[in-house]
Amino acid sequence: MTVFQELKRRGLIAQTTNEEAIEKALNEGQVTFYIGFDATADSLHVGHLLQLLIIKRMQMAGHLPIVLLGTGTTMIGDPSGKSDMRKMLTVDQINYNAECFRKQMERIVDFAPGKCIVARNGDWLMNLNYIQLLRDVGVHFSVNRMLAAECYKSRMEKGLTFLEFNYMIMQSYDFLHLFRTYNNTLELGGDDQWSNIIGGVELVRRAEGKDVYGMTFNLLTNSEGKKMGKTEKGAVWLDREKMAPYDFFQYWRNVGDQDVIKCLKMLTFLPIEEIEAMESWEGSQLNRAKEILAFELTKIVHGEEDAQKSLDAARAIFAAGTDSEHMPTTEVSLDGGKIGILDLLKATGLASSNGEARRLIQQGGISVDDEKVTDPAADIPSSAFEKGHIIIRKGKKVFHKAVLKG
């Protein structure tokens, strides 16, 4: 099975500019391709993970990736899928974030010489002459077509700034620059980047008279069509300092029954035949599939040792609810020798608001040290911490340890 066939069989490919030509190129020799990563935070998250795993698959098939760190495009901010303008970062912040990205990527992508090219688009975008850019690049873009692009539609109602309007031009120029510099002929990205990718393909064709291609991948969404990768505490980060390996493991252990097989196909390197055999699994077998998913992804991101520790801890906690060694932990403060259950749930990140905490309690979803909490006005006294901690359980699967501050 070729890499293109495998990407398709795993349900990864969303759109292509020319499927037949792309498949032919990938089958006949090494293709230089790129994926861009705007440095908007100091850690990669689950959305980036899908792209990194695709890079790895393409590497394993003998193709040459360009990992493009968006030190220039981040100065503008991608309006795709955003209702408000992105926060403007300084050059120092962007460069720091890009370096954090690079270090995290090394755990997944082979950065050995000849295996990968790491580029920073600030190296060329920051030095562009504006008038020259308008004459050489702007002449190839239709404003009418740009405004009709999906990436701008959500911003038009609230007001699209001229800054953001230039994002497509900058990303398209990246494709042109990488084509001229490295003979890059393929841009990959999430399906929310389709309009930007088409812009680059068209720019190379108009400016150089050459055919290049674009291919997007399905976004990681759950069975309800919502983007995956969010928790009560925020994004599912790849940085262990922002999200502990155990918490990362638990996120995947708790995915919905309808999502586990899709995630196994899209995010793991398990043989596709092995995953397809799981499609008939039900009940406790699905819990086993979730364990496999959580273990495989934790191993990819944090290493096999942390994956095994997380698996062992999760099994022990689920079986007895008493092994708290690897359990996520939060330090809490008491007020007058007690803490309200609503404040406790918010402090531990098990609920994001008083309203959510109250609903969890009223639905019977919260226990403290194996005793169900039924009163949203309940207080947890200092005496409950005599053993050094308390264990809060949310639902059947989520456990959290709370200890007193210093």
C-alpha positions, 0 to 999 in steps of 0.5 A, spaced: 500 500 500 502 506 497 503 512 502 497 516 498 493 509 499 494 509 506 492 516 508 486 515 504 484 509 507 485 512 514 480 517 512 485 523 513 485 526 506 479 531 505 481 535 499 486 535 493 487 540 487 489 534 483 488 527 486 491 523 480 497 528 479 499 528 487 498 520 487 502 519 481 508 524 484 508 520 490 508 513 487 514 515 482 519 518 486 521 523 492 516 529 493 519 535 497 512 538 501 511 543 506 506 544 512 506 551 516 506 552 523 504 559 526 508 560 532 502 563 536 503 559 543 509 556 547 507 549 545 504 545 540 497 542 541 493 536 539 491 539 532 498 540 530 499 533 532 495 530 526 500 534 522 506 532 525 504 524 524 502 526 517 509 528 516 512 522 519 508 518 515 511 521 509 518 521 511 517 513 512 515 513 505 521 517 503 519 524 501 522 530 504 518 535 508 519 542 509 517 544 516 515 551 516 515 555 522 511 561 521 515 567 524 513 571 519 506 569 518 504 569 525 506 577 525 499 577 521 495 572 524 491 567 520 483 569 520 481 562 518 476 560 523 476 566 528 471 570 529 476 575 532 483 578 530 488 574 533 493 577 539 499 580 536 505 578 539 512 581 539 518 578 535 521 575 541 515 572 543 514 569 536 521 566 536 521 563 543 514 560 541 518 557 534 524 554 538 519 551 543 515 548 537 522 545 534 524 542 540 517 538 541 517 536 533 524 533 534 520 527 538 516 525 532 519 528 526 526 526 524 530 532 523 537 528 521 540 532 515 537 530 509 531 527 512 528 534 513 528 542 512 527 546 517 525 553 515 522 560 518 518 564 514 520 570 517 527 570 514 524 572 507 517 575 509 520 580 514 525 583 508 520 584 503 519 590 499 512 592 499 511 596 493 515 590 489 511 585 493 505 589 490 507 589 483 510 582 483 505 578 487 499 582 488 498 583 481 496 575 481 490 576 486 483 577 485 480 581 491 473 579 489 476 571 489 479 573 496 473 575 499 469 569 497 474 565 500 472 561 506 478 563 511 475 570 510 467 569 511 467 568 518 471 575 519 467 579 514 461 580 519 465 583 525 470 586 520 476 584 517 482 588 518 487 590 512 492 586 516 489 579 516 487 580 509 494 580 507 495 573 510 493 569 504 498 573 500 503 571 505 502 564 506 501 564 498 508 567 497 511 562 502 509 556 497 512 561 491 519 562 495 519 554 497 518 552 490 524 557 488 528 555 493 527 547 494 523 545 488 517 544 493 511 542 489 506 540 494 503 544 500 499 540 506 495 542 511 488 542 515 482 543 511 481 550 514 487 552 510 484 550 503 483 557 501 490 559 503 493 553 499 489 554 493 492 561 493 499 558 493 498 553 488 495 559 483 501 564 485 506 559 483 502 557 476 501 564 475 508 567 477 512 561 474 508 557 469 509 551 473 504 546 476 504 545 484 499 541 488 495 542 495 492 537 499 488 538 506 487 533 511 480 532 515 480 536 522 480 532 528 473 532 530 468 528 535 462 524 532 458 531 533 463 535 529 466 539 534 474 540 534 477 535 539 483 537 543 479 541 549 478 540 556 476 544 562 483 546 563 484 548 556 487 545 550 491 538 550 498 541 550 504 536 547 508 540 552 509 536 559 509 542 563 503 544 560 499 538 561 502 532 565 503 525 561 498 522 565 493 527 563 494 527 556 493 519 557 487 520 560 484 525 555 485 519 550 482 514 554 476 518 555 474 519 548 467 517 546 465 510 544 464 513 537 470 516 536 476 511 538 476 507 532 477 514 527 482 516 532 486 510 532 486 510 524 488 518 524 493 518 529 497 512 530 501 507 526 498 501 528 497 497 522 490 499 518 488 492 518 489 491 525 484 497 527 479 495 522 478 489 525 476 493 532 470 496 528 466 490 530 468 491 538 463 493 543 462 494 550 469 492 554 472 491 548 471 499 546 475 500 553 481 496 551 481 500 544 481 506 548 487 504 552 491 502 546 489 509 543 491 512 549 498 508 550 500 509 543 499 517 543 502 518 550 508 513 547 509 518 541 509 524 545 512 523 551 515 516 550 514 509 552 516 509 559 511 515 561 506 511 557 506 505 561 506 509 567 500 512 565 497 506 563 499 502 570 496 508 574 490 509 570 488 501 571 490 501 578 485 508 579 480 505 575 480 498 579 480 501 586 480 508 586 486 508 591 493 509 587 494 516 587 501 516 586 501 518 578 494 522 579 493 529 577 494 533 583 492 540 585 494 544 591 488 548 594 487 553 600 482 553 605 478 559 608 476 558 615 478 551 615 474 549 609 473 549 602 466 549 598 465 543 593 464 548 588 470 552 589 474 545 589 471 543 583 473 549 579 480 549 583 482 542 580 479 544 573 474 539 574 469 544 572 470 551 569 464 555 573 459 554 579 454 553 574 457 547 571 460 544 578 453 545 581 450 541 575 455 535 576 453 535 583 446 535 582 447 529 576 450 525 581 457 525 578 461 528 584 464 524 589 470 525 595 473 520 598 468 515 595 462 519 598 457 522 593 456 529 594 449 531 593 449 538 596 452 544 592 453 548 598 457 543 601 464 544 605 470 540 605 473 541 612 480 540 614 479 534 617 478 531 610 485 532 609 488 528 615 491 523 610 494 528 606 490 529 601 483 527 598 480 524 592 475 527 587 472 523 582 468 526 576 463 520 573 466 513 573 473 515 570 476 521 572 480 522 578 483 528 581 487 529 588 487 535 592 492 537 597 493 543 602 498 548 600 504 548 604 
